[in-house]
Amino acid sequence: MFSKNLGAKILLIAILGSSIALPLVASAASGWSTPNLWGTPPGFWGPLVSCTGNYLPTNSDGSTPNPCTSLCDLIDTAINIIYFGMTLAIFIIAPVMIVIGGIMIMLSGANPGMLESGKKTLTATVIGLFIVLCAYLIVNTTITVLNISGVGGFGNNACTTTS
C-alpha cells in the first residue's frame, strides 16, 4: 500500500520533527534559555571615526566629545575603517558570494558554462577571504614596526607614539 518514496518521506519528516522538538522540550523542562545571537554580532560595526573636531562644544546629552588631538586619533580611525571593511567582507559579502556560487553549481544541470562560473565564484571567494585575513596580519605588523602601542585591537583606544 505504501510506496517506497512515501515511507522515506515519512521517516525524513519524523527525524526532522524530532530533531526540532526534542531540544525545545528539553530546554523548556530545564529552564534553559537560548542565547541571544543577535544582541552583539561579531566583528567591528563602528564607530568608524574615533574622535571629533574641536568645533562641537557638547553632545546632545551634555557630555564633551573626544577631540582629535594627535596622530594616534588618525591612525585609530584608519584602523577602524579597515576593520569595518574586513567585517563586511567576512560576515556579509563572502557568505552571499558562497551562496551565489553554490546556487550556480546546483542549477547548472547540463550547462558546463554555468558550472564553471559557479566554481570560479567559489574559488574567487575563498581567495578573497584569504586576502582579507592576510590584511589583518599586514595592518598589525605595520603598527608593530612603526612602534605604535595601544592601537590595533577592537575597542582599544589607548594610543601612545614613541620615536
C-alpha positions as CSV (number, residue, x, y, z in Angstrom):
1,M,0.0,0.0,0.0
2,F,2.8,2.4,0.9
3,S,5.3,3.2,-1.8
4,K,9.0,3.2,-1.1
5,N,9.2,7.0,-1.6
6,L,6.3,7.7,0.8
7,G,8.0,5.7,3.6
8,A,11.2,7.6,3.1
9,K,9.3,10.9,3.3
10,I,7.6,9.9,6.5
11,L,10.9,8.8,8.0
12,L,12.5,12.1,7.0
13,I,9.6,14.1,8.5
14,A,9.9,12.1,11.7
15,I,13.6,12.7,12.0
16,L,13.4,16.4,11.3
17,G,10.4,16.8,13.6
18,S,12.2,15.0,16.5
19,S,15.4,16.9,15.9
20,I,13.5,20.2,16.3
21,A,11.1,19.1,19.0
22,L,13.4,17.3,21.4
23,P,15.8,20.2,22.1
24,L,12.8,22.5,22.6
25,V,11.2,20.2,25.1
26,A,14.5,19.6,26.9
27,S,15.1,23.4,27.2
28,A,11.6,24.1,28.4
29,A,11.9,21.4,31.0
30,S,15.3,22.6,32.3
31,G,14.5,26.3,32.3
32,W,17.4,26.9,29.9
33,S,17.0,29.9,27.6
34,T,18.5,30.2,24.1
35,P,21.5,32.5,23.8
36,N,21.0,36.0,22.3
37,L,22.6,35.5,18.9
38,W,21.6,38.9,17.5
39,G,22.5,41.1,20.6
40,T,26.1,41.7,19.8
41,P,27.2,40.5,16.4
42,P,30.8,39.5,15.9
43,G,33.2,41.8,14.1
44,F,33.6,45.6,14.1
45,W,30.4,47.7,13.4
46,G,31.6,51.1,14.5
47,P,32.0,53.9,15.3
48,L,34.3,54.5,12.3
49,V,35.6,57.9,13.5
50,S,37.2,57.6,16.9
51,C,37.2,61.4,17.7
52,T,35.6,64.7,16.7
53,G,36.9,68.1,15.9
54,N,37.0,70.9,18.4
55,Y,34.0,72.6,16.9
56,L,31.4,70.7,18.9
57,P,31.4,72.0,22.5
58,T,29.0,69.4,23.9
59,N,27.0,66.5,22.8
60,S,23.2,66.4,22.9
61,D,23.4,64.7,26.3
62,G,25.7,67.4,27.7
63,S,28.9,65.3,27.6
64,T,32.0,66.6,25.9
65,P,33.1,64.7,22.7
66,N,36.5,63.2,22.4
67,P,38.6,65.8,20.4
68,C,41.2,64.8,17.8
69,T,44.5,65.7,19.4
70,S,47.2,63.6,17.9
71,L,48.4,61.3,15.1
72,C,47.0,58.3,17.2
73,D,43.5,59.5,16.5
74,L,44.0,59.5,12.8
75,I,45.7,56.0,12.9
76,D,42.8,54.7,15.1
77,T,40.2,56.0,12.7
78,A,42.1,54.4,9.7
79,I,42.2,51.1,11.6
80,N,38.5,51.3,12.4
81,I,37.8,51.7,8.7
82,I,40.0,48.7,7.8
83,Y,38.3,46.6,10.5
84,F,34.9,47.6,9.3
85,G,35.8,46.7,5.7
86,M,37.1,43.3,6.9
87,T,33.9,42.7,8.9
88,L,31.8,43.5,5.8
89,A,33.9,41.2,3.7
90,I,33.9,38.3,6.1
91,F,30.4,38.4,7.5
92,I,28.3,39.7,4.6
93,I,30.0,39.7,1.2
94,A,31.7,36.3,1.4
95,P,28.6,34.3,2.6
96,V,26.5,35.9,-0.1
97,M,29.1,35.0,-2.8
98,I,29.4,31.4,-1.5
99,V,25.6,31.1,-1.7
100,I,25.6,32.5,-5.2
101,G,28.3,30.2,-6.4
102,G,26.6,27.2,-4.8
103,I,23.3,28.1,-6.4
104,M,25.0,28.4,-9.8
105,I,26.6,25.0,-9.4
106,M,23.3,23.4,-8.3
107,L,21.3,25.0,-11.2
108,S,24.0,24.3,-13.8
109,G,22.5,21.0,-14.9
110,A,23.8,20.2,-18.3
111,N,25.3,23.7,-18.8
112,P,29.0,23.4,-18.3
113,G,29.5,27.2,-18.6
114,M,27.4,27.9,-15.5
115,L,29.1,25.1,-13.6
116,E,32.5,26.6,-14.4
117,S,31.2,30.0,-13.5
118,G,30.0,28.7,-10.1
119,K,33.3,27.1,-9.4
120,K,35.2,30.3,-10.3
121,T,32.9,32.3,-8.0
122,L,33.6,29.9,-5.1
123,T,37.3,29.9,-5.8
124,A,37.4,33.7,-6.0
125,T,35.5,34.0,-2.7
126,V,38.0,31.7,-0.9
127,I,40.9,33.6,-2.4
128,G,39.3,36.9,-1.3
129,L,38.8,35.7,2.2
130,F,42.4,34.7,2.3
131,I,43.4,38.2,1.2
132,V,41.2,39.9,3.8
133,L,42.5,37.8,6.6
134,C,46.1,38.5,5.5
135,A,45.2,42.2,5.5
136,Y,44.7,41.9,9.3
137,L,48.2,40.5,9.6
138,I,49.6,43.3,7.5
139,V,47.9,46.0,9.5
140,N,49.1,44.6,12.8
141,T,52.6,44.1,11.5
142,T,52.8,47.6,10.2
143,I,51.6,49.0,13.6
144,T,54.2,46.9,15.4
145,V,57.0,48.0,13.0
146,L,56.0,51.7,13.4
147,N,56.2,51.1,17.2
148,I,52.7,52.4,17.9
149,S,51.4,50.8,21.1
150,G,47.8,50.5,22.2
151,V,46.3,50.6,18.7
152,G,45.1,47.5,16.8
153,G,42.6,45.8,19.0
154,F,38.8,46.1,18.8
155,G,37.8,48.9,21.2
156,N,41.3,49.6,22.4
157,N,41.8,53.4,22.1
158,A,44.8,54.0,24.4
159,C,47.3,55.1,21.8
160,T,50.8,56.4,22.5
161,T,53.5,57.0,20.0
162,T,57.2,56.6,20.6
163,S,60.2,57.5,18.4
